[in-house]
Amino acid sequence: MNLDEKESIREKKMKVKDKFEQANLGGYELLYPIKRGVTPEDDQLMDKYEFLLAKSKEIWEESIAGGGYKKKVQDPESTPAANKP
């Protein structure tokens, strides 16, 4: 299965999930994700959510790798397997 097929399947599953969630809110308001293009305030809030998610992922990856995650990602040649003859 190639990358395009996987992405297509993921999008279909997300549509099914979103449709289910919209139908089963039970009187609650959906807070995330916010539809883009409705209002400038919503777009700014969505930008803020995406920024926070990216930073939290970065912090989490750093914490599980003991701070060495960025070095491994930025410099793959520094791994012992890359230095073997």
Secondary structure, 3 states (H helix, E strand, C coil): CCHHHHHHHHHHHHHHHHHHHHHCCCCCCCCCCCCCCCCHHHHHHHHHHHHHHHHHHHHHHHHHCCCCHHHHHHCHHHCCCCCCC
